[in-house]
Amino acid sequence: MTGLFDLNGKTAIVTGSSRGIGRAVALELARCGAQVVVSSRKQPACDAVAATINSQWEGRAIAVAANIAVLSDMERLVTSALTEYGKIDILVCNAASSPYYGPMAGITDEQFEKTFRNNVMSIHWLVRMVAPGMIERNDGAIVLISSIGGLRGSPVIGAYNITKAADMQLARNLAVEYGAANVRVNCIAPGLVRTDFARALWENPVHLSSALRGTPLNRIGEPEDIAGVAVLLASSAGRYITGQTIVVDGGATVTVGGI
């Protein structure tokens, strides 16, 4: 590949990339030429995605199992990437968790802390580790996978939405801090996407119908719909975009449901 979307010579870490959005992002980055570090909690699942990538583009992926909630795992992930490829040009923070479903009054402190640790603190850790190299090279792209939940309230996934709103502000703040070094930091805010993570929200026909009410494209998203935007933000095509949250939701947030 040549042109604005060419990622040849670039190295990317993608967290939560053994399935769903993360897997789709890892595959598309590799398709555009990047070397990809596939990561999630379970090594066999990571190995499978890396094998899929390497079967099409030999040598473009390694697999490193790591738990985003564990600082030492994040340090090992970054060290492994640097040992294998020498640098990290792109960081895609996709892994997240939502351990509680229900009103905020019922969430335990442990559940709230876990949600914040996984969805916000882990990103802070990874950025803190990879940003110095990007700054030194005067080039880098950091992409945070947030959610349209960060733009809305919810009676059942409030804590998750709070952390996703925090991710948007984290991107804005980091964009200000790193912009002079040509390091771009952006968020993608997906709507409802057909992943295992969101299965409870789309598998039930009643929930799905409610979710699609007023959505102009009249469908839920596919992981590849998000992956294309990630490639945009990671490549030269997005070189003048920073501090932004790009909503990818089929138009769900531009209408009032049911009207």
Secondary structure as UniProt FT lines:
FT   TURN            4..5
FT   TURN            8..9
FT   STRAND          11..15
FT   HELIX           20..31
FT   TURN            32..33
FT   STRAND          35..39
FT   HELIX           43..56
FT   TURN            58..59
FT   STRAND          61..63
FT   TURN            68..69
FT   HELIX           71..85
FT   STRAND          90..93
FT   HELIX           104..106
FT   HELIX           109..116
FT   HELIX           117..121
FT   HELIX           122..137
FT   STRAND          140..145
FT   HELIX           148..151
FT   HELIX           158..178
FT   HELIX           179..181
FT   STRAND          183..190
FT   TURN            197..198
FT   HELIX           199..202
FT   HELIX           205..212
FT   TURN            213..214
FT   TURN            216..217
FT   HELIX           223..234
FT   HELIX           236..238
FT   TURN            239..240
FT   STRAND          245..248
FT   TURN            250..251
FT   HELIX           252..254
FT   TURN            257..258
//
